[in-house]
Amino acid sequence: MTDHLLEIRNLSVEFHTAAGTVHAVRDVSFHLDRGETLAILGESGSGKSVSASAIMNLIDMPPGRITSGQVLFGGRDLLHLSDEARRDINGSQIAMIFQDPLSHLNPVYDVGWQIAETMIVHGTPRAKANSEALRLVTRVGIPNPEGALRKYPHEFSGGQRQRLMIAMALAMKPDLLIADEPTTALDVTVQAEVLSLLHELQQETGMGVLIITHDLGVVAEIADRVVVMNAGEIVEAGITREVYHNATHPYTRKLIGAAPGKGRMHQPGAEAEPVLQVRDVVKDYAGFRALDGVSFDLMAGQTLAVVGESGSGKSTLARILLRLDEANSGTALWKGRDLFTMPPSELFKIRRDLQMVFQDPTQSLNPRMSVYQLISEAWAIHPDILPRAQWKARVAQLLQQVGLRPDMANRYPHQFSGGQRQRIAIARALALEPKLIVCDEAVSALDVSVQAQVIALLDDLRKTMGIAFIFIAHDLPVVRDFADHVMVMQKGRVVELGTVQQVFDAPQQPYTQALLAAGLDPDPDVQTQRREARLALAGA
Amino acid sequence: MSSFIRKRAFASLISLIGLVVIVFFLSRLTGDPTDLFLPIEAPEEMRQQFRELNGLNDPLLVQFWNYLGDIVRLDFGVSLRRAQPAIDVVLPAFLWTLQLAAITMALVTGAAIVVGSLAAFRVGGIFDRIASLTSLIGASAPDFWVAIVAIVVFAVGLGWLPTSGTGTVWHWILPVGVLFIRPFGLIVQVVRGSMISALSSGYVKTARAKGVKSRAIIFVHALRNAMLPVITVIGDQAAALLNGAVIVETIFGFPGVGKLMIDSVLQRDFNVVLATIMITALAIFIMNLLIDLTYALLDPRIRY
């Protein structure tokens, strides 16, 4: 018998697919006690989510199969219980929250109904469930709780939706809460709030929390212990602080080393010339002002990072600069010519100078086109750039430039990893030899180690080819490593604009300070200090 | 919501007027109605008198205007062959077709939702394979063939059911059964596809993590989300039935709008043809409006 709340022993899970058997989880063991927070840290494909799904009986079988191991919860092996017995445990004793609360809340039922349902399926009378739902929604800090119960998920913000998920998960006062990337889709300030809420609720209820994350910062903020997974195996486990400072496994060390935000900051030269001068850009969407007097200069061969939370207008700005959307007023001088009033024929010629790389390469690359077709399409549109006879050689050259092999040209996007796909998207942007590339959250969807490689690639292109970048991001440490200048946006306005050192080392505006304070540092010691500073700031 | 209904009604009014224009001028293109109404040996004075009486000497636009006015009062003129107002011929036939369509679609919808959902729950399972195969056969079966075979087997061979007519419940079984097959096959496939994606969604995972029972996951959580594309296809199929299941109605001698339309075309009874066209067009407009309102009812994100 065991005294631990949860103990996983020698768990192995495999998936049988057309391509063969995938050993998603191999001989994994860990345990969790009451009142403790354990983080499973790993990149995509590490098996961290599959391990958690095994606890909740959420693995689809087939194609999945648990080949060996035990999942001991309160001394009982869950893997030997009937589906019905596990359903009774799910939601009442073990609860789970997920990464993207919008897709994990049912869009067609109001949130009051969904929260009450957790209790009703476990035998609570409806009237009691409804009053309890009200208490929970109030507890997780949703404004106007009574009205909120009758609203639908799409009527809430991302942070509120995750609070509602938490309310739903905690309805039956579970002993164990599994949180699968609970803050990955959220803004930094909201992330900090949600993690604090989880921490508070854990203090109140004494539950064990199993948090699955790819983010060292989240581990540093919340976890007592950490288990590091790679390729289905546990490579390292221990107290968070010890693992961070004395990692023994090379993978852990690589992961810690790849964490952004520790390199030397750029020191942009003052002599560079502006290639793009943006003045007083205003954009209204049906009564909502998305951009409100945005002005900045972008220097040739430099990177301007645009940071801000969702709704700050940073993506709108990108769309407007590329004329994917029209500004209401303002000017954007590209080499002295106004992009906003340019006739279509001139705009067509200039488009090749301005390229864009999007957040999700899975969506931005047409799945039915080969890499060769994706990259060479630009030359079909602008035929004067390159004669058809040279396309093949140039595609090969571009692939090498972004760190891929020329023989990959005939493959299709689904045959690549996420990081490789983003390299293809970059190669596609480079095909027209642009002077400016707008990256809209171009590395946000990538694993930390891949992120570092892509950033290094972009910085190399900037140096060797003199390309200027507008780098839109919500992730401050990445910005710190890559940007020359930083522009902080909030609600459509520019709050602060300066060199990367000015903004990171001596932020002037309270909003910038709050953003920086909300960011999570991978070092548990630094993060502890930062948390205290943040709480002090909130208290002041 | 009410402004949406107004807007849609206005748009439909425009298409209805367009339809009237086409129908009116096309029927005039087929020649002088006098030739149709009067015996071939009628003297010229009689023809002249007939034209005067029916306003056929007025300019075409004036005639069209008068025709529009009549239509608004549901006056489609007199049936040539039956010596009664066209509308009195069409409305009863339309009501027969409406009943046939409503009964068929109600059965199809209920059955297809249950079968498609269960097939989607265990993709590749034995139930799924049977359901997929049968629905594919159903969706591909030509209804005139099924109708004739059904008569041969159940009416002639076994003698269980009447071949045609509408007198008793037994009379309805063959037409409804034959009309059922194709939409059923089609809608099962749509429900299955839509449910497969709904069942692999995040909110279903959440429901499983909450401990919700399988049946409630399928029919409460997933189904309502999966219904939007299904509703579209149901509307499409129902519209086809409302138009009159011409072949099936003819084979079973069912006195519906489809059979009436064919008979009237063969008899060149234009007033009746025009009336059937306008009445079914109106019915299909109302049904499309109901479908749009059902969307909003099912999905709170859709607001008009």
Interface residues (C-beta under 8 A of the other chain):
Chain A: M56 N57 L58 R87 D88 I89 N90 G91 S92 A95 M96 F98 D100 S103 H104 L105 N106 P107 V108 Y109 D110 E117 T118 V121 H122 Y152 H154 M165 M168 A169
Chain B: S201 G202 Y203 K205 T206 A207 R208 A209 K210 G211 V212 K213 A216 H221 R224 N225 L298 D299 P300 R301
